């Protein structure tokens, strides 16, 4: 049984290749960790040539079924893919690292080897946005999430968002999750999401504010996690994991990394397609050269 498997649902061919190549280049002792990429059946996101390249890099490409309505819903397919990955990994790995495909591994990500007794490794959201402030009463949206997910009050604890640095109730970024597949956490997330995302009570919030529709998947992730795990079963990764390069200029100068070389794993969205990113992001040496090669 593998100690760890990386899994993702590619948003683009460029991202898929960069993720795998970054792991191989900078992953240290974890550089040859198995990588699974989940593709919706019929998806043309990865070209035939790209699939051949990924397979030559040792990536396992796995098709999965997703209903058209969920595929069209923000991040819905990602929830389905995460559950499929967890189910497949149950008898094959001690840990599953589910991550967005705009992730780069910059240094050996040893914290992803979550220790015994820990069921989930995760990071807070980048911005509060629809999150619930810890020192204020639950609003109507989060009251609905907590009620439907059956969250015990004793499982709620303070968490600080990464970029705007406010204290919130647990609100986890779905872009990096390390689980123990046998716990079924990602499958429970999927079950709860599919039962709630079209619920009339949730849709009334979508009408009030579009961000509720965009981030319902993360709200349900928070509710599912709090319902199933106590705080002692979670590992909160340091900000060097899942760091948002695309939000670097929004981060308080005192909290920004002096150079992105010091990060372990980062997210980037479209930052490398923007001209002059080398002037915006402080990066040096081999990593800078590598990035310029990947995103030329």
N, C-alpha and C positions, 0 to 999 in steps of 0.2 A: 504494500500500500504506500502510495506517495505521501510525503509529509505535507505537501502543498501542491495545489493546481491553480493556475491563473486562468480566468475565464472572462470573456467580454462579448458584447454584441457590436460589431464594427459599425460606426457611423459613416466611415469612408475607407477606401482602400489605402490611402496615404496614412491615415491614423492607425489602421491595423498593422501595417508594415513597420511604422515607427515604434509602436508599442513593443512589438516582438524584438526588433533590432536593438532597442534601448535596453531591454532585459538582457539580451545576449552580450551587449557591450559593457554594461555597468552593473549587472546583477550580482557580481561576485560569486559566492558559493551557491546562489540561487539562480544563476544565469541559465542553467539548463532545466529549470523547472518546467513541467509540461504546460502548454498553453492551448486552451480550447477557444475557438471562435464560433459563436452561434449566429446562424443566418436564417431569417424567416424564409420558409419554403417559397421558391419563386423569386427571391430577392436577386437583383442584379447589382447590388452595392459593390461587390467584389468581382472584377472581370475574370474571365477564365485564366488569363495570364497571371493575374494577381493571386488567384487561388493556387496555381502551380507554384508560384514563388513562396507563398505562405506555407504550403505543404513541404517545400524544400527546406524551410526553416524549422520544420518539426511541428508546425501548428496542426491541430486536429480541427477540421471544419465540420460543423455539426448543424444540419438543418433542423428547424423546429416549426411546428404549426402554431399559427396565431390568427385569431378571428379578425376579419377586416376592420371591424369597429374598433377593436383594441389597437390594431396596427396604426389606425389613423388618429388615435388619442395620444396626447403628449406623454411620452415615455412609457406608454402602456406595453409595447412589445418588450421593452427592457425588463419589466417585471416578470413577464411570462418566460423570457429567456433565463433570467436569474433562477427561477424555480426549476426550469428544465436542467440547468447546470447543476444545481444542488442535488436533484434526484439522481442524475447520472454519476455524480461524484460520491454518492453515499458509500459505496463499497470500494472506492478506488483511492480516496484521499482522506487524510486526517483533517485537512483544512482546505477551504475553497476561498480564493481571493477573487471576488467579483468586482470588476472595475470598468469604468467607462473607457472607451477606446481612445479618447484624447489624453490618455495617461502616458507619461514617460517615466521610466525608472532611471534615476540619476546616480544612485548608490545602492549598495546591497540592502534590500528591504527586510532586515532581520526581524523587525517588530511584527511583521505579518505572520511570523511563527508564534501565534498567540499561545501562551502557556497553559498547562493543565488547569482546569477549573474555569477557564474563560471560554465563553461561547460565541462572542462577537467582538471583533476589532473594528473600530469605525472612527469617523471624524465628524465634528459638528458641521452644520451648513456654513457657507461662506458669508451670507448675509441673513439677517433675521427674516426679512420680507413678511411672509405670513406666519412666522413663528410666534410662540406665546411667551411674553415676558414673564420671568419667574416670579417677580414680586407683584404681579397683578393677577386678578381673578381670571380664570379661564373664560375666553370669549365663547360665543355661540358655536363657532366652527370647531374649535378644539374640544369643547364640551361634547359635540356630536362624535368626534373621532374617539375620545376617551370612552364614551358610553358604548359605541358600537364595538370597539376593540376590547372592552372590559379591562381598562387599565386600573390597577390598584393604586391608591394614593401613595402608598408606601414605596412604590417603585419610581416615583418622580423625584428628580434631583436637578440641581442647576448645571447648566452647560453654557460655555461662552462661544458665540459665533466667531468665525475666524477674522473676517475683514472689518465688519463694523463693531466687533468686540462688545456685544451686549450680552447680558445674562438672561438666558431663556430656559424654558423647560426643554427636555431632550428633543432635539430636532436634528436628525442625522442626515448627512449628505449621502445620497445613494450612489455616488460615483466611486466609492471604495468601501467594500464590506468584506471582512474576512470572517467566515463562519465555520462551524463544525457541521458538515453535511447531515450527520445523523440527527441533529436537533430539529431539522425541518423548518427553521426560521424563515427561509426565503420562500418555501412553499406556502407557509402560513400567511406571509405577506401577500403572495399572489392570490390566495383564496380570499383574503379580506379585500384586496384591491378590486378583484373582479365582482365582488358582491356589493361594493360601495360606489365605484366610480360613476355609475349611471343611476345611482339612487336619487330620487327626487329631492331629498333633503340636501344632498351634496350639490346637485345641479342648481339649486336656488342660490348657493354661494358663488358658483361660476358666473351667474348672471350679475351678481353684485361686484365681482372683481375677478378679472381673467386669471390672475395669479393663482387663485384657488384651483382652477382647472389644470394649470401647468404643474403645480406642485402637490396635487392630491396624492400622488404616488409616494412622495416623501413623508407627508403627514401620516399616511397609513403605515408606512414603514416604522415611524416613531411609535405609533400606537401599538402595532403588532409586537415590536421589540419590548416596550414597557410592559405589555400584558404577559409576555412569556418569560422574560428574564428579569432577575433582580439586579440592582446596580453593581453588585460585586462580580457579576458574570460578564461585564463589559470591560473592554480595554479601549480607552480613548487614545488614539494615536497622536503624537505631537504634530504641530503645524508643519513640520517638514514632510509630512505625508499628505497627499491629496492637495498640495498647495496650489492655489489658483493663479497661475502666471498671467492670465488674461485680466486679473484684477490687481496686478502689482501696483499700479499707480494710484489705486483707490485705498491701498493699505497704508496705515499710519507709518511715516518714515521710521519711527522707532521700532516697529514690528516687522518691517520688511527684511528679508535676508539680504546681507551685503552683496552676495553673489548667488545666483541660482545653483552654482556648483555645490553649495552646502545642503541642498535639498535631497530628500530620499526619493520621493515620488511626487510628481506634479501633474497638474491638468493645464490645458492651454487653449481649448476651444479654437478660435481662429487667429490667435495672436501671431503665429508664424506666417500667416498669409498677408500680414500687414507690413507695408514697406517701412524700413527703419527700425525693425524690432530690436536689432542689435544695439541701438542707442537707448532704447527703453528698458531693456532687460540686461542687468549686469551679469555677464557670463564670460568666462575666460578659458584659455587653453584648449585642450582636446575636445571638451564638451561643446565649445563654441563652433569649432570646425565640424564636429559631428552634426550639430543642429543645422548648420548651413548646407550640409550635404543632404540631409533628409528632407529639408523643406525649401530647396532651391526652386 
